[in-house]
Amino acid sequence: MKHPHLLHRLLDDSSPKVAVETGVWKAQTTQILATLFREVHSIELSEPLYQAAAITCKNLGNVHLYNGDSALILPTLEFDEPVFYFLDAHFMPLNRTKESIPGAFPLWEELDFIIERSHSDIILVDDIHCFGNPRGDAPDWDNVTRESILECIQTKKSVLKSYDFHDGFVVHVE
Ligand SMILES: C[S@@+](CC[C@H](N)C(=O)[O-])C[C@H]1O[C@@H](n2cnc3c(N)ncnc32)[C@H](O)[C@@H]1O
């Protein structure tokens, strides 16, 4: 996320108290989320990045880090309350080899899990600048548009509102 320090502008007293982030990278957003939510659960595929994030976040008692594929770990994180989902798991230079990373573009699997929930979650899909813009190392972005995200969500959930927030596409579901 380009401006994680602005994330508080998305929230008010009725917002979720739990945040789940997919794709930790250097834990910059994780640390901001830790100041805004009661608990933060962040999933990172890369073992070295996970280990580094564990050191970065070692003094943040409300941050829980998981090492693995978010497509597999996200469904194991069940919360009986609304959740703020920050979906940002995709290729970065440290794990460039697609073939070695099953489920390396987990967005659709993440959404498939989230839309089965019965809570008024907020979903932020980060990196609008990549939407519909396949790169050599991440061709799956080709299918990602605001419309395709909404279409996926609306197969199971009602959308209260959706809007752009800096480089993130935000969807409030009912
Ligand atoms: C754009 S970075 C995340 C940036 C971070 N959320 C922030 O705002 O600073 C993407 C991260 O997703 C991780 N990643 C890629 N595929 C993943 C997957 N299937 N599950 C979890 N993490 C994944 C990459 O290793 C990388 O660290």
The ligand as a Gaussian input file, in Angstrom:
#p B3LYP/6-31G(d) Opt

LIG

0 1
 C        2.650000      -6.071000      -2.461000
 S        3.461000      -7.074000      -1.284000
 C        2.581000      -6.758000       0.190000
 C        2.794000      -5.363000       0.708000
 C        2.245000      -5.113000       2.091000
 N        0.859000      -5.565000       2.223000
 C        2.302000      -3.628000       2.366000
 O        1.270000      -2.932000       2.249000
 O        3.378000      -3.138000       2.679000
 C        2.934000      -8.657000      -1.751000
 C        3.375000      -9.761000      -0.797000
 O        2.563000     -10.900000      -1.045000
 C        3.345000     -12.050000      -0.827000
 N        2.641000     -13.176000      -1.459000
 C        2.624000     -13.550000      -2.758000
 N        1.811000     -14.585000      -2.955000
 C        1.267000     -14.875000      -1.734000
 C        0.341000     -15.847000      -1.268000
 N       -0.223000     -16.732000      -2.101000
 N        0.026000     -15.866000       0.052000
 C        0.575000     -14.966000       0.908000
 N        1.472000     -14.022000       0.514000
 C        1.810000     -13.970000      -0.779000
 C        4.672000     -11.676000      -1.434000
 O        5.709000     -12.483000      -0.967000
 C        4.805000     -10.216000      -0.978000
 O        5.492000     -10.123000       0.232000

